[in-house]
Amino acid sequence: MKKLTFKNYKYENDEIKSCLARTMELYIKNMVCNRCVMVVEEILHKEDITGFRVEMGKITLSNTPEKEKIQTIEKRLNEIGFEIISDAKSRLIEEIKKVTRDYVYTHQEEIKVNFSEHLSNSLNHEYNYLSSLFSSVTGTTIEKYLINLKIERVKELLVYGEKTLSEIAFEMGYSSVAHLSGQFKKVTGFTPSEFKQLAGHKRKPIDEV
């Protein structure tokens, strides 16, 4: 085995630091679906950007582009309704929204802790801090945001018509059909059955919730 001297260790650490210094992360507002990821990837390809990874709400670049190139990317993103987030608090708000969306649109039964604990664990912040920050910036609570997302997801499942109301209630983490129906009517003004009968179902884009 090669002996690692202090000199070699310092050299290798300097190389790592140099690589990290070249890496750039851009946080993007309004990315809410896999289609958004594909659109952003297409923009980067058209701008001849290589060595990147796009995930919901974030672009990671292996090398920092020239300032003019970043400005061009930002312009292209703005043209399709996306926005680069520059300050830390705004980035954290978007992370809260992303974790909440993922929680609603994936199988909640696979998460073994309650939502507040899941959010806190995911973002490495106390829930009280996240809740206070979210309310002060958005004017609504995390709880209301979560409820509105769940109702939009329930609308989607009702429109698909592939599951019973009992199955939807279980999937969305409601204690009963009555609980789901009561919350649904409080938010929408309709019962789930009334909503299904509406022509032109009243659903919101997720970025408008």
Secondary structure, DSSP 8 states (H G I E B T S, - for coil): -----HHHHHHHHHHHHHHHHH-EEEEEET--SHHHHHHHHHHHHHTT--SEEEETTEEEESS---HHHHHHHHHHHHHTT-EEE-SHHHHHHHHHHHHHHHHHHS-GGG--S-HHHHHHHHHTS-HHHHHHHHHHHHSS-HHHHHHHHHHHHHHHHHHHT-S-HHHHHHHTT-S-HHHHHHHHHHHHSS-HHHHHH-SS-----GGG-
